[in-house]
Amino acid sequence: MNLTRGDIMALTYVVDRTEDAHHVRFSGEIDMRVAGEAVDVIAETVLDGSPKQMVIDLRQVSLLDSTGVAALVTAHKIAAHRGCQLVVTNPRAMVREALAVTGVLDILTGASPA
């Protein structure tokens, strides 16, 4: 297990790397101020060790705006291009609603094929 911790403005994250899966746990808000950095964290984690699966835990994310949703979609595409399955887990009600309204909930949570 290899742990990385970081802080981007109002967003913190922890990366946990195992042989088969890498986990990124975000805490805070994913909005236009930090969306690009969130994509960078996920992309760098996907590129580090070529995991088969990338799990993005949103349990502690209190806000996800449209740029945050776009960031997750971009990260999903980057992971897929590298042969890695990206799955978003544990979205709170408000975050889940943002993903549902934009039509990406099933794709990002693995409930529907990409």
Disulfide bonds with the S-S distance in Angstrom:
none
